[in-house]
Amino acid sequence: MADYEHDTGPVKILLLAAGLATFDALGATESEYAILRRAMVEEITADRPGMPAGFHPRVKDAMARVPRHLFVPPAKQPFAYENRPLTIGHGQTISQPYIVALMTDLLKPRKEDRVLEVGTGSGYQAAVLAELVRFVYTIEIVRPLAEEARQRLERLGYRNVEVRAGDGYKGWEEQAPFDSIMVTAGADEIPPPLLRQLKPGGRMVIPVGPADDIQYLTLIEKNADGTVARRLIAPVRFVPLTRER
């Protein structure tokens, strides 16, 4: 659910080379969408001065498989493979593909991992994670979005994702601990319940900072003794992490 500056030039060049200059996204075939996804991956893995690059091949493959156009409203489908966030209703957005790939790569996902996601949104990030790990638990505080995401993920065949409507700040205690945790909304602080639910040796990626200012995408690594190390990755702007009152 992030906003980040981008340049869509490489995608446009690749689309022209593929003969899709007059591409009609609303009437596209799955093979045409696959071309768009590959073009998107080429763009988001290009070098960016001052930004991490060199994503793991498994992450790139997952990004090339998940049909992002099915996770946005129909009116937004023509823009689904541009490297930018898109609105999905209820004041929420789907993060731009580069940020999705970056946050996924920072978790270093393994096939046997159990991952918690806070902020399901449309379910796109959960689907990308589901391509890479054993199971994804994802929490969304906006109940209509949670139900829509649940139905969408089931319809697309993602059986290793469970969606819960609720307050992600509290985590998912009964399923803890988690090998990794991803938070897709900006928090003023790192939620203590999430730190407790992260396994020793686990990794958490979370945007930290005030809602009305630049936040920093932060990587948390939990040591075997329970202490944590923090590393600032990049400036970002996410929708705020909201809580039940």
N, C-alpha and C positions, 0 to 999 in steps of 0.2 A: 504494500500500500504506500509506495514511496514515490517521490518526485525527484528527478535528477536530470540535469541538462544532457542533451544528446544530439547526435547528428545522424540523420537517416540517409545520407548520401550513398553509402555502400549498398544498402538494400535496394535503392532505386536503380543503381547500376546493374546489380545482379538480376533484377526483374526484367530490365530491358534486354539483357543478354539471354534470358530464358524465354524471350518472346512474349512477355506478359505486360507489355507497356499499356495495353488497353484492358488490363485485368479487372474483372467485375467480381469483387469479393462475395457479394450476396448470391451470385450464381456459380460460384467456383466448385470445381470437382475436388475430391480429396487429394488427387495427385497434384493439383495446382496449389492447394494449401500446403502440401508437403514441400514443394519448391519454396514457398514463402517461409516456411519454418527453417529450411536449410540456409536461406539468405539471412534470416534473422540471426541464426547462430554464427554465421560468418561475421556479421556486424558486431555482435556483442563480444566476440572473442578477439576482435582487433585491438591492437595496443592503444592504451589511453594514457597519456603522460600523467604521472602521479597517481595512477589507479592500479589496483591489482589486475593481473591478466594471467594467461596460462592456465585456464580452468582444466580440471581433470577431464579426460575423454568420456568417462561415465556421465559426468554432469552435462557435457555438451550433447551426448547421445540422448539423454533424458529430455533436454530442452527441445531437441529435434523431433521427439516422439509425441509430446503432449500437445493436443490440438487447442491452442490458446483461444482460437476464434469461438470455441464452444463454451468458454468461460466468461464471455462478455455479452452484454445485451446485443440483440440483432443489429441495432443501428450503429454499434461500434465495431462490428465484424470487419468492415473494410479497412480498419486501422489496427486490427489485432496483432499484426506482426511488425508494426512499427515499434521502435525502441522508445516507448514512452508509456507513462501510466494512463489508464483509462477509467472513467467513472463507471461504477456498477450499481449505483443507487444507494439510498439510505446514507448519503454523505460519505461513502467509502469508495476506494479505488482499487484496481488491480495494479500491482507494482510493474514498473517497466522491466522488460526481460533481462537487461543487464544486472539489475539489482537482485532479481530472482536467482540468476546464475551465481552471482557473487556470494549471496548469503548461503546458498546451497553448498557451494564449493568450500566455504569457510568451515562448515560443519564436518567436512571430511566423511561423508556418509559411507557406511559399510552395509553389506547385504544383510547382516544379522542384527542391525540396530533397531531399536524402538525409539521413535522420535516424538516429541511433543511440539506442536505448533500452536502459538497463541495468535489468533486473528485469522480465521479461515477465509473471510471474504467470499470470493466466488468459488474457492476450492482449487484454484490453479496451482498455487505453491504446494499444497498438499499432494496434488497429483504428481508434480515433479519429484517430490520426496518419495512418494509411493513407488516410483519407478526404480528407486535406488536402495530402499531399506526394507526391513521385514514388516514393520507396522508403523503407521502414523496415527497419533491421537491429536485431534485438532479441535480448538475451542473458539467459538464466535459469540460475542455478546449480543449482536443484533440477530434476534431470533428468526426473522424472515430470511436473512442471508444464510443462516445456519441450515435451515430446512432446504432452501434452494440448493446449497452446496451438497448436502447429503444426497438429495435426489439426483443431482447432476453426476456426482462421483459414482453412485450406484449404476446409473444408466450407462456410464462409460466403462463399467467393468472393474472399477477399483475396489477390490474386496479387502484390501489391507489398509483401509482408512476407516476410522470411527470419528464421527462428528458429534460434538456436544454443544448445545446452546448454554452459555453461562459466562462467568467472570474468569477470564484467563489469567488475571493477576494471581489468583489462588492456585493456578495449575490444576493438576488432575491427580490428587493424592493417592487414590486407590489403584492407579496404574503406575505410579512411581516405584523405583527411580527410572530415569530416562538416560539413554546413551547420549542424547543431544536434545537441545531445545532451541527453537527458533521463535522469535517474537517479531511480528510484522506490523507493529504499531509503536509509536514513540513513547517512551516512559521517562518520567523525571528521575527515576532511580531504578536500579535493578531490583525487581520484586523478590524479597527474601524467600517466599514460598517456592519460587522457581529455582533459586540457588539450592535450597534444601532437596528438591526433587531431582537435581542433576547428579548423576553418578560420579564418583571419583574417577578422574581421567576423562570426564565428559566435556563437551563444548557447548556453549550457548552463544547465539548471535542475536543482538538486540540493539535497536536505535535508542540512544540515551540523550536526553536534553529537553529543554522546555518546548512546549507545543507551539509557541509563537516565534520560535527562533530555529536556527540550524541545530540539528542533532548530529551526533556522531555514531555511525555504525560501530558497535563495540563487540569484540570477541572476548568471551570469558572462557578460561580454561580452569577446570577444577582439579586441584592436585590430590594425590592420594591421601594427604593428611587433612583434607577439607578446605585448605586455603585456596584462594583464587588469584589468578593473574589476569590482568585486563590489557587489551591492546586496541587502540583506536585505529579503525580501518579507513573510513572515508566520511566526509560530511554528507548528510542526507536530510530529507524532510519527509516525515511520515505523518499520517493522521495520528491523533493522540490515542494512547491506550486508555480506554474508558473502563470504569468499574461500576458494579452494581451498588446502588445506594439503599 
